[in-house]
Amino acid sequence: MPEDPIHHIDFDELSSRAISQPLVTHIYTADPSAHVFGGKIYIYPSHDIDAGDAFDDLGSHFAMEDYHVLSMNSPEDTTAEDHGIALEVQDVPWAAKQMWAPDAAEKDGTYYLFFPAKDKEDIFRIGVASSQSPAGPFTPEPEAIRGSFSIDPAVFKNDDGEYYMYFGGIWGGQLQRWRTGKFNAADEQSPFAHLPMDHEPALCPKVARLTRNLLEFDETPRDVKILDENGVLLLQGDRERRFFEASWMHQYNGKYYFSYSTGDTHFICYATGDNPYGPFTYAGRILEPVVGWTSHHSIIEFQKKWYLFYHDSSLSKGVTHLRSIKITELFYDENGSIKTIAPYSGNP
């Protein structure tokens, strides 16, 4: 689907086959991080705009400037409520541009918004802002999290009360520029510089336990190792399974499910493990490709059912940086495997 020229797509017909429709249509939204707070679903998406930036493999055309918070009383709702602007880039002292995919967490009645943005030196960092309301507005910390880098923070609360941040993304997400532990600015216009060779292990996403106040890393970030069926790290050339971006973590029946996007092959995949650090063994696909280049998701349980939040570019008729968030129910089989979802499998 993503490889087809958009003028070959009948979007009316596609909409009739879509398994779900956009939750908001007055703005473009993407990268939905959903959580249940106080019995209500809150969604923390990116807010897509058409800023006129050039299209490139670094993602310069994803030039978001603020965040909105959305909410739903039930997954059965056909629309989500927009609570308005929760945080703007101009209010973050260290940030310059590109407020990409965020996430949120709650602890002791305070709500935390975690977000990536480029700093004044054009390097992605991860920041945190707080509020007494899940809908915001959020007040940012004056500095980015010390030792943070790359994009797509996803914060997971474990059974023992510890919070972990998963993060990272290659190409425009800059993860490949941190292979030595320091930022490598060489070949700054190439998203492919510094990547492993196809026969080498793929770059791993990162995980770090957070401090008790959720404002800092409590440890040096570690690799999240994703293994094949033989216990070997996935290779960089295994583009249909290796990690690209969009980390998410959830638990089901005592297992840890780490899910992510494969980026240039457009799948949402997952791997399972026995603890928050992994390693995780590749287990399959959650979502087949959607309209638009990117794919990004979250997974929640609500009233004993499971749901996948995701996005596509059907509302904008295929404009890849103008996306819309959606929801569909997610199912497991008797062995705990997630059943693959085809986003346009409805009857025409």
QUIZIFEN-V280570 format. One record per residue. N is the residue number from 1. SS is DSSP state (alpha for helix, beta for strand, coil for the rest). PSI is psi in whole degrees, 0 to 359 (* if undefined). BURIAL is I if it has 24 or more other ideal C-beta (glycine too) atoms within 12 Angstrom, else O. Layout:
BEGIN
n=N ss=SS psi=PSI burial=BURIAL
n=N ss=SS psi=PSI burial=BURIAL
END
This chain:
BEGIN
n=1 ss=coil psi=311 burial=I
n=2 ss=coil psi=337 burial=I
n=3 ss=coil psi=346 burial=O
n=4 ss=coil psi=136 burial=O
n=5 ss=coil psi=138 burial=O
n=6 ss=alpha psi=337 burial=O
n=7 ss=alpha psi=352 burial=O
n=8 ss=alpha psi=358 burial=O
n=9 ss=coil psi=129 burial=I
n=10 ss=coil psi=101 burial=O
n=11 ss=alpha psi=334 burial=I
n=12 ss=alpha psi=316 burial=O
n=13 ss=alpha psi=320 burial=O
n=14 ss=alpha psi=317 burial=I
n=15 ss=alpha psi=325 burial=I
n=16 ss=alpha psi=336 burial=O
n=17 ss=alpha psi=349 burial=O
n=18 ss=coil psi=140 burial=I
n=19 ss=coil psi=347 burial=I
n=20 ss=coil psi=164 burial=I
n=21 ss=coil psi=161 burial=I
n=22 ss=coil psi=141 burial=I
n=23 ss=coil psi=336 burial=I
n=24 ss=coil psi=145 burial=I
n=25 ss=coil psi=355 burial=O
n=26 ss=coil psi=342 burial=O
n=27 ss=coil psi=164 burial=I
n=28 ss=beta psi=134 burial=I
n=29 ss=beta psi=153 burial=I
n=30 ss=beta psi=174 burial=I
n=31 ss=beta psi=53 burial=I
n=32 ss=beta psi=120 burial=I
n=33 ss=beta psi=110 burial=I
n=34 ss=beta psi=144 burial=I
n=35 ss=beta psi=155 burial=I
n=36 ss=beta psi=115 burial=I
n=37 ss=beta psi=122 burial=I
n=38 ss=coil psi=35 burial=O
n=39 ss=coil psi=10 burial=O
n=40 ss=beta psi=148 burial=I
n=41 ss=beta psi=124 burial=I
n=42 ss=beta psi=138 burial=I
n=43 ss=beta psi=131 burial=I
n=44 ss=beta psi=94 burial=I
n=45 ss=beta psi=169 burial=I
n=46 ss=beta psi=154 burial=I
n=47 ss=beta psi=102 burial=I
n=48 ss=beta psi=140 burial=I
n=49 ss=coil psi=160 burial=I
n=50 ss=coil psi=91 burial=O
n=51 ss=coil psi=356 burial=O
n=52 ss=coil psi=9 burial=O
n=53 ss=coil psi=152 burial=O
n=54 ss=coil psi=145 burial=O
n=55 ss=coil psi=131 burial=O
n=56 ss=coil psi=172 burial=O
n=57 ss=coil psi=359 burial=O
n=58 ss=coil psi=353 burial=I
n=59 ss=coil psi=27 burial=I
n=60 ss=coil psi=333 burial=I
n=61 ss=coil psi=351 burial=I
n=62 ss=coil psi=84 burial=I
n=63 ss=coil psi=46 burial=I
n=64 ss=coil psi=147 burial=I
n=65 ss=coil psi=349 burial=I
n=66 ss=beta psi=176 burial=I
n=67 ss=beta psi=141 burial=I
n=68 ss=beta psi=153 burial=I
n=69 ss=beta psi=134 burial=I
n=70 ss=beta psi=158 burial=I
n=71 ss=beta psi=157 burial=I
n=72 ss=beta psi=141 burial=I
n=73 ss=coil psi=334 burial=O
n=74 ss=coil psi=151 burial=O
n=75 ss=coil psi=344 burial=I
n=76 ss=coil psi=345 burial=O
n=77 ss=coil psi=141 burial=O
n=78 ss=coil psi=346 burial=O
n=79 ss=coil psi=160 burial=I
n=80 ss=coil psi=150 burial=I
n=81 ss=beta psi=133 burial=O
n=82 ss=beta psi=118 burial=I
n=83 ss=beta psi=7 burial=I
n=84 ss=beta psi=188 burial=O
n=85 ss=beta psi=127 burial=O
n=86 ss=beta psi=334 burial=I
n=87 ss=beta psi=138 burial=I
n=88 ss=beta psi=149 burial=I
n=89 ss=alpha psi=328 burial=I
n=90 ss=alpha psi=344 burial=O
n=91 ss=alpha psi=0 burial=I
n=92 ss=coil psi=109 burial=I
n=93 ss=coil psi=324 burial=O
n=94 ss=coil psi=346 burial=I
n=95 ss=beta psi=148 burial=I
n=96 ss=beta psi=319 burial=O
n=97 ss=beta psi=174 burial=I
n=98 ss=coil psi=73 burial=I
n=99 ss=coil psi=93 burial=I
n=100 ss=coil psi=199 burial=I
n=101 ss=coil psi=123 burial=I
n=102 ss=coil psi=179 burial=I
n=103 ss=beta psi=173 burial=I
n=104 ss=beta psi=160 burial=I
n=105 ss=beta psi=160 burial=I
n=106 ss=beta psi=140 burial=I
n=107 ss=beta psi=126 burial=O
n=108 ss=coil psi=39 burial=O
n=109 ss=coil psi=359 burial=O
n=110 ss=beta psi=141 burial=O
n=111 ss=beta psi=137 burial=I
n=112 ss=beta psi=131 burial=I
n=113 ss=beta psi=122 burial=I
n=114 ss=beta psi=133 burial=I
n=115 ss=beta psi=147 burial=I
n=116 ss=beta psi=151 burial=I
n=117 ss=beta psi=158 burial=I
n=118 ss=beta psi=137 burial=I
n=119 ss=beta psi=188 burial=I
n=120 ss=coil psi=343 burial=O
n=121 ss=coil psi=12 burial=O
n=122 ss=coil psi=27 burial=O
n=123 ss=coil psi=130 burial=I
n=124 ss=beta psi=132 burial=I
n=125 ss=beta psi=171 burial=I
n=126 ss=beta psi=128 burial=I
n=127 ss=beta psi=173 burial=I
n=128 ss=beta psi=142 burial=I
n=129 ss=beta psi=157 burial=I
n=130 ss=beta psi=160 burial=I
n=131 ss=beta psi=158 burial=I
n=132 ss=coil psi=0 burial=O
n=133 ss=coil psi=140 burial=I
n=134 ss=coil psi=341 burial=I
n=135 ss=coil psi=358 burial=I
n=136 ss=coil psi=192 burial=I
n=137 ss=coil psi=160 burial=I
n=138 ss=coil psi=141 burial=I
n=139 ss=beta psi=119 burial=O
n=140 ss=beta psi=151 burial=I
n=141 ss=coil psi=149 burial=I
n=142 ss=coil psi=338 burial=O
n=143 ss=coil psi=156 burial=O
n=144 ss=coil psi=162 burial=I
n=145 ss=coil psi=128 burial=I
n=146 ss=coil psi=131 burial=O
n=147 ss=coil psi=4 burial=I
n=148 ss=coil psi=155 burial=I
n=149 ss=coil psi=167 burial=I
n=150 ss=coil psi=208 burial=I
n=151 ss=coil psi=181 burial=I
n=152 ss=coil psi=58 burial=I
n=153 ss=coil psi=138 burial=I
n=154 ss=beta psi=119 burial=I
n=155 ss=beta psi=128 burial=I
n=156 ss=beta psi=130 burial=I
n=157 ss=beta psi=120 burial=I
n=158 ss=coil psi=168 burial=O
n=159 ss=coil psi=330 burial=O
n=160 ss=coil psi=6 burial=O
n=161 ss=coil psi=356 burial=O
n=162 ss=coil psi=149 burial=I
n=163 ss=beta psi=138 burial=I
n=164 ss=beta psi=138 burial=I
n=165 ss=beta psi=126 burial=I
n=166 ss=beta psi=142 burial=I
n=167 ss=beta psi=171 burial=I
n=168 ss=coil psi=153 burial=I
n=169 ss=coil psi=139 burial=I
n=170 ss=coil psi=183 burial=I
n=171 ss=alpha psi=242 burial=I
n=172 ss=alpha psi=341 burial=I
n=173 ss=alpha psi=352 burial=I
n=174 ss=coil psi=6 burial=I
n=175 ss=alpha psi=323 burial=I
n=176 ss=alpha psi=343 burial=I
n=177 ss=alpha psi=358 burial=I
n=178 ss=alpha psi=21 burial=I
n=179 ss=coil psi=334 burial=I
n=180 ss=coil psi=359 burial=O
n=181 ss=coil psi=352 burial=O
n=182 ss=coil psi=153 burial=O
n=183 ss=coil psi=129 burial=I
n=184 ss=coil psi=109 burial=O
n=185 ss=coil psi=0 burial=O
n=186 ss=coil psi=146 burial=O
n=187 ss=coil psi=52 burial=O
n=188 ss=coil psi=339 burial=O
n=189 ss=coil psi=359 burial=O
n=190 ss=coil psi=121 burial=O
n=191 ss=coil psi=348 burial=I
n=192 ss=coil psi=348 burial=O
n=193 ss=coil psi=140 burial=O
n=194 ss=coil psi=2 burial=I
n=195 ss=coil psi=153 burial=I
n=196 ss=coil psi=159 burial=I
n=197 ss=coil psi=160 burial=O
n=198 ss=coil psi=330 burial=O
n=199 ss=coil psi=359 burial=O
n=200 ss=coil psi=159 burial=O
n=201 ss=beta psi=141 burial=I
n=202 ss=coil psi=156 burial=I
n=203 ss=coil psi=140 burial=I
n=204 ss=coil psi=143 burial=I
n=205 ss=beta psi=171 burial=I
n=206 ss=beta psi=156 burial=I
n=207 ss=beta psi=143 burial=I
n=208 ss=beta psi=136 burial=I
n=209 ss=beta psi=142 burial=I
n=210 ss=beta psi=157 burial=I
n=211 ss=coil psi=169 burial=O
n=212 ss=coil psi=332 burial=O
n=213 ss=coil psi=3 burial=O
n=214 ss=coil psi=17 burial=I
n=215 ss=coil psi=350 burial=I
n=216 ss=coil psi=164 burial=I
n=217 ss=beta psi=138 burial=I
n=218 ss=coil psi=1 burial=O
n=219 ss=coil psi=166 burial=O
n=220 ss=coil psi=132 burial=O
n=221 ss=coil psi=142 burial=I
n=222 ss=beta psi=161 burial=I
n=223 ss=beta psi=139 burial=I
n=224 ss=beta psi=105 burial=I
n=225 ss=coil psi=126 burial=I
n=226 ss=beta psi=119 burial=I
n=227 ss=beta psi=155 burial=I
n=228 ss=coil psi=187 burial=O
n=229 ss=coil psi=346 burial=O
n=230 ss=coil psi=8 burial=O
n=231 ss=coil psi=18 burial=O
n=232 ss=coil psi=141 burial=O
n=233 ss=beta psi=136 burial=I
n=234 ss=coil psi=145 burial=I
n=235 ss=beta psi=156 burial=I
n=236 ss=coil psi=326 burial=I
n=237 ss=coil psi=353 burial=O
n=238 ss=coil psi=69 burial=I
n=239 ss=coil psi=343 burial=O
n=240 ss=coil psi=355 burial=I
n=241 ss=coil psi=335 burial=I
n=242 ss=coil psi=157 burial=I
n=243 ss=coil psi=140 burial=I
n=244 ss=coil psi=309 burial=I
n=245 ss=beta psi=186 burial=I
n=246 ss=beta psi=55 burial=I
n=247 ss=beta psi=146 burial=I
n=248 ss=beta psi=148 burial=I
n=249 ss=beta psi=135 burial=I
n=250 ss=beta psi=167 burial=I
n=251 ss=beta psi=146 burial=I
n=252 ss=beta psi=122 burial=I
n=253 ss=coil psi=43 burial=O
n=254 ss=coil psi=353 burial=O
n=255 ss=beta psi=152 burial=I
n=256 ss=beta psi=127 burial=I
n=257 ss=beta psi=110 burial=I
n=258 ss=beta psi=120 burial=I
n=259 ss=beta psi=159 burial=I
n=260 ss=beta psi=169 burial=I
n=261 ss=beta psi=145 burial=I
n=262 ss=coil psi=4 burial=I
n=263 ss=alpha psi=258 burial=I
n=264 ss=alpha psi=355 burial=I
n=265 ss=alpha psi=355 burial=I
n=266 ss=coil psi=22 burial=I
n=267 ss=coil psi=151 burial=I
n=268 ss=beta psi=119 burial=I
n=269 ss=beta psi=172 burial=I
n=270 ss=beta psi=160 burial=I
n=271 ss=beta psi=152 burial=I
n=272 ss=beta psi=152 burial=I
n=273 ss=beta psi=184 burial=I
n=274 ss=coil psi=358 burial=O
n=275 ss=coil psi=168 burial=I
n=276 ss=coil psi=337 burial=I
n=277 ss=coil psi=346 burial=I
n=278 ss=coil psi=199 burial=I
n=279 ss=coil psi=165 burial=I
n=280 ss=beta psi=136 burial=I
n=281 ss=beta psi=128 burial=I
n=282 ss=beta psi=134 burial=I
n=283 ss=beta psi=345 burial=I
n=284 ss=beta psi=190 burial=I
n=285 ss=beta psi=141 burial=I
n=286 ss=beta psi=315 burial=I
n=287 ss=beta psi=131 burial=I
n=288 ss=coil psi=169 burial=I
n=289 ss=coil psi=146 burial=I
n=290 ss=coil psi=170 burial=I
n=291 ss=coil psi=131 burial=I
n=292 ss=coil psi=159 burial=I
n=293 ss=coil psi=318 burial=I
n=294 ss=coil psi=159 burial=I
n=295 ss=coil psi=133 burial=I
n=296 ss=coil psi=146 burial=I
n=297 ss=coil psi=175 burial=I
n=298 ss=beta psi=163 burial=I
n=299 ss=beta psi=130 burial=I
n=300 ss=beta psi=159 burial=I
n=301 ss=beta psi=134 burial=O
n=302 ss=beta psi=117 burial=I
n=303 ss=coil psi=50 burial=O
n=304 ss=coil psi=14 burial=O
n=305 ss=beta psi=158 burial=O
n=306 ss=beta psi=145 burial=I
n=307 ss=beta psi=144 burial=I
n=308 ss=beta psi=125 burial=I
n=309 ss=beta psi=138 burial=I
n=310 ss=beta psi=185 burial=I
n=311 ss=beta psi=163 burial=I
n=312 ss=beta psi=180 burial=I
n=313 ss=coil psi=27 burial=I
n=314 ss=coil psi=324 burial=I
n=315 ss=coil psi=324 burial=I
n=316 ss=coil psi=8 burial=I
n=317 ss=coil psi=44 burial=I
n=318 ss=coil psi=6 burial=I
n=319 ss=coil psi=115 burial=I
n=320 ss=coil psi=336 burial=I
n=321 ss=coil psi=10 burial=I
n=322 ss=coil psi=94 burial=I
n=323 ss=coil psi=170 burial=I
n=324 ss=beta psi=136 burial=I
n=325 ss=beta psi=150 burial=I
n=326 ss=beta psi=169 burial=I
n=327 ss=beta psi=145 burial=I
n=328 ss=beta psi=155 burial=I
n=329 ss=beta psi=147 burial=I
n=330 ss=beta psi=140 burial=I
n=331 ss=coil psi=147 burial=O
n=332 ss=beta psi=152 burial=I
n=333 ss=coil psi=185 burial=O
n=334 ss=coil psi=343 burial=O
n=335 ss=coil psi=3 burial=O
n=336 ss=coil psi=4 burial=O
n=337 ss=coil psi=141 burial=O
n=338 ss=beta psi=132 burial=I
n=339 ss=coil psi=129 burial=I
n=340 ss=coil psi=137 burial=I
n=341 ss=beta psi=129 burial=I
n=342 ss=coil psi=115 burial=O
n=343 ss=coil psi=346 burial=I
n=344 ss=coil psi=44 burial=I
n=345 ss=coil psi=8 burial=O
n=346 ss=coil psi=172 burial=O
n=347 ss=coil psi=131 burial=O
n=348 ss=coil psi=* burial=O
END
